Amino acid sequence: MKRVFDELFHHRDLLYMLTWKEIRIRYKQSLMGFLWALLMPLLIVGAGVLMKEAYAFASHARVDWADVIGVAVKAVLWAFFVSAVKFGASSLISNANLVTKIYFPREILPLASVFSSFFDFLVAAIFLSAVMALSRVGLSIQLLWVPVIVLILLMITAAVTIALSCANLFFRDVKYLVDVVFAYGILFTPVLYSAKVFGKWAPALLLNPVASVLESINDVVILRHAPSLWLGYAGGFAVVGLVISCVFFKKAEPWFAQEI
Amino acid sequence: MTNSAIVFQNVWKKFRRGERHDSLRDLIPAAAKRLFAGKSTEQLSSKEFWVLRDISFQLERGESIGVIGPNGSGKSTILKLLSNILKPDKGITRVNGRSASLIELGAGFHPDLTGRENIYLNGTILGMKRAEINAKFDSIVDFSELHQFLDTPVKRYSSGMYARLGFAVAAHVEPEVLIVDEVLSVGDYHFQEKCFAKMNEFTKNGTTLVFVSHNLAAVSSLCQSALLLKWGEQVYQGDVRTAVAKYCAFYQEEVISEEIELLSASLTDADGQSREVFDPGERAIFTVTMRALQDVSNGHAALLIHTPDGQLIFDTPTSWHTDKTVTLKKGETVTATFRVDLNLQNGVFLLGLTVRDAFIDRNWYSNLKVKQVVMTGNRKSNGTMFLNPEAELVCEREQIVNMGTTG
């Protein structure tokens, strides 16, 4: 594991350049430019509002602005997770000419996808912060948890992406599996709703570490209280997952050029 | 041994023929099978074959080796093993020191990015730091000679420009070990020469070089030793000229003729030493002995020289020198000797022989590739002809012009 970090540190300029390349290409010759970073979160928020309206209609309640912001906060994180994993899963395949021609630590490729999606996340997050500031969603000391929560999500995303990129190199159907899972994943993850609506079954939902992360961000930003112990679970998952997927990746790495 | 720049010891590498299970659905039964069979990596399964068998070589700092052989002999596999892209199935590969491998020029260029952006991208891929690229940026651009296209996306570059930019970046990595595949075949003549000069400069400055090429002339002028491969096995390792000669021997053509049979052919230098590699302007002696399979009359033999792409550049029949033709009875032999100054350079030329009726246009025997000669380059001229040039520059006013170290 230490070797992985040493190698990564040694190649940090390459990681920076490849991330920069991904971002540059995404925004070059594109019609919408930075709006791309907002598109997916906005769509998710739209879906969330629609769902809440339907729910409110049935139960004669009202949807307030705080609900919309609540969905938006989670949507931004979820959009990051989805786009990073989707791009990252095919990162080794789409850079096949590099993988077969030049040696560098291969985990840089999925990581570059993660970081370039993270850049989009930052754009969306800044936009969202501005909206929240304007609509006077109150500050609280609990906001200090936000960087921790984001870091945990970043690590989970990196772990998942590294493992899937490697799996996808050997088995091309992994990518389709990812597409299918993500098409319905949003229904199994408390993005548009809150895990609490399931009462005693909520923990089953929170076993998904991304769900725990999303609940935690809702706790600290909207409800303004400290996150539950489930955040600790997500953190543990992130560390263990990252170690396992790196070890797995490094074991498979010598076969990449041959099997791609 | 630990101080050697490159250690490549008893290396075996196998590849798989045909398709592998590429989806999870196929894997599960196959994996189960493998688990129970418990096969070791040192055995071949029915679909596998060795691409390299027991290849060894070792280079000290500043030494250079050329790897030659026909297509599919495992040359590129050696480079990929050296650059850590592949792992050997058996044996040891080790490279000590910063290495740069040019397996493909401009690998990692992104077509939508500009030349400037790709210099940074490609440079970091090849292992440079950004600060280092900043420092060398001007020199890279100068070398590539692409100043006015720096802000053009490389997708609009010609393949030659692409290669120039790729080599320019690679040339500035300043590696201790340089691993080069057949990458210089694109790019115009001037640029190829520039690349060779740069590689020469590297080896002089103590860079260890492993060079794979079909350009035998380049191999002979750049490398101290050579490794000749055929079907993954070592045929010869050692002196470059011997290796080139043995390689050329793979290609001796079989020619069937009803009238004339070629018994022997030799190519030597003026001292009678058998050679394949010559420096421009050297005198060579080409001797052939033939036997008549039928009675033939009024014949002569001619030495033909072709470029590898089949252009005839020289033809000299014996009768134009001796003013006579020969008449042979069945079974008689005759020897023809041609002495020529090889005023050629930079490449491989084919020495052919035709034996024909001197009066009517009829060939009895024709073989365009009896021997092959590899001409080295020289520092004073380009092109395929060597005209032994001299040049001077006289100015009205005394000037001191520093050309730097190019060439």
Interface residues (C-beta under 8 A of the other chain):
Chain A: D13 L14 Y16 M17 L18 K21 R24 I25 K28 Q29 N95 N97 L98 V99 T100 K101 I102 Y103 F104 F170 F171 R172 D173 V174 P254 W255 A257 Q258 E259
Chain B: F15 R20 D22 S23 L24 R25 L27 K80 S83 N84 I85 L86 K87 S101 I103 E104 A107 G108 H110 D112 L113 E117 Y120 L121 T124 I125 L126 G127 M128 K129 R130
